[in-house]
Amino acid sequence: MKILLLGASGSIGTQTIDVINKNPQDFTLVGFSVGYRTRCIGSIIKKHHSVTHVFLRDYTKLSYYKKRYPNVTFIAERDNSISDLIKMCNSEMVVNALVGFSGLLPSITALKLNKKLALANKESLVVGGELINNLLASGHGELYPIDSEHSALWKCLKVDDKNVKKMMLTASGGAFRKLSRDELENVTASDALKHPTWQMGAKITIDCATMINKCFEIIEAGYLYNYPYKKIGVTLHDESYLHSYLIYEDGLMRGELSKPDMRNPIKFALYEGKIPFKTQTFKSLDSLKNLHFHEFNKERYPLVDLAGIVLTKKGTYGAALNRSNEVAVHAFLKGEISFLDIERIVFKCMSEHKNITHPTLEQILKVDNDINLKATNIVNQIKGGKIKW
């Protein structure tokens, strides 16, 4: 299968290349995109002579790479978009490992071109879940989730999708899972980036600490598997070994247990779920020895509840949720706001948002821009001492 990899220099991207390298008989890398970390370009092309197209955000490096690799077509952000890359590159599958809102348009483009989409970009479904499901329903492309939680649910549902009472996502709780709400007031970005079980990029690691990452995953699960919000729950799990599980009407549970390694769900998505896998049944979480579970506390992680608004009211709430969070996380990483300011900004933007039902892509893009301006203004007011929560 010919693969186009979006976000090759990131955590999911580099692990996707590992999977491709170990399965050269089945996968061929024909193109990839990188942000500003361009040093990986040479090593990827050296290993994969099949690469025909590369996209980079740093336009200043374009001429250098064009001269160094004349047999490869290089395009950069000033003149082209990642969607142009998808159109130009002769791929069968697009792996979307981009971070944030920037992943939405590439996902839509890939599906419109009837390509197989292996999706690690949560925001595509959080922001554009209705648009993407409409494309899939009309026969455009195929979608395979890469998130470990959704990959686990996919496997469990493949074994038995009858009489499911509840779909449960597990969560590590992030870097601050042992801290109280009061203790969160003075934590720093460097503290938040120390995830207890996973190695990920900065933005998603902060999202794990606020648990908005789990909010996003609830929304994803709702769109991926057509489950209502009330049937999707969260369990805190220290070791990240049970990735997710189903609870059936008779009380039996089914889940996937494996070490926290993203190469497993990546491989399962690349093979379109057509390779052997194992799920395990159990009568209770207590029966899983040497693993530790805790009841999820909504008051400790209030952002997770916003998934209910997005899944029940839909429309542009997902766009408001995502962009307000992106702006707030960026400001926190720069030291401009406190950790708890992230959720304060998100809640303010969501509470004041005027929802647009069944939005077009253009309406979603406008809401994204409007919320960007609004959240940025709030950040500036916090920096200037004009907002006292």
Number of C-alpha atoms within 10 A of each C-alpha: 15 18 24 28 28 29 24 27 24 18 15 27 23 18 19 24 20 14 17 20 16 11 12 12 9 12 18 20 25 22 30 28 27 24 17 11 13 16 10 12 18 13 9 18 19 10 11 18 13 14 22 19 21 25 26 26 20 16 15 11 13 16 12 11 19 15 11 10 12 9 12 18 17 21 24 22 15 11 8 13 16 24 15 15 23 26 13 13 20 15 20 18 25 26 30 28 25 29 21 18 20 13 23 24 16 24 27 21 17 25 21 15 13 17 19 23 27 27 24 24 25 26 26 28 26 31 31 26 24 19 17 23 17 12 17 16 11 9 12 19 21 17 22 23 29 28 23 24 25 23 22 30 27 22 21 24 19 11 13 12 13 9 10 17 16 19 27 22 25 24 24 25 24 24 19 21 18 9 11 10 12 8 10 13 12 10 14 15 18 10 12 20 23 18 20 15 16 16 15 17 13 18 17 18 21 28 21 25 23 27 24 25 22 26 24 25 24 32 31 25 25 24 19 18 13 10 17 17 20 12 14 19 17 22 18 19 21 19 19 25 18 26 25 27 31 26 21 17 12 10 12 14 22 24 23 24 17 14 13 16 15 18 18 20 22 29 20 22 24 27 15 16 17 9 10 7 13 12 17 12 14 15 13 12 13 11 9 13 7 7 14 15 18 15 9 16 12 11 10 14 19 15 22 22 16 20 25 17 16 26 23 14 15 23 24 27 27 29 29 30 29 24 26 28 26 20 21 28 27 16 20 20 19 10 13 16 19 21 24 17 20 24 21 18 22 24 19 14 22 22 10 9 15 13 17 15 11 14 17 15 15 9 15 21 17 14 23 22 14 15 23 21 15 18 22 17 12 22 23 16 13 18 14 9 9 11 11 6 6
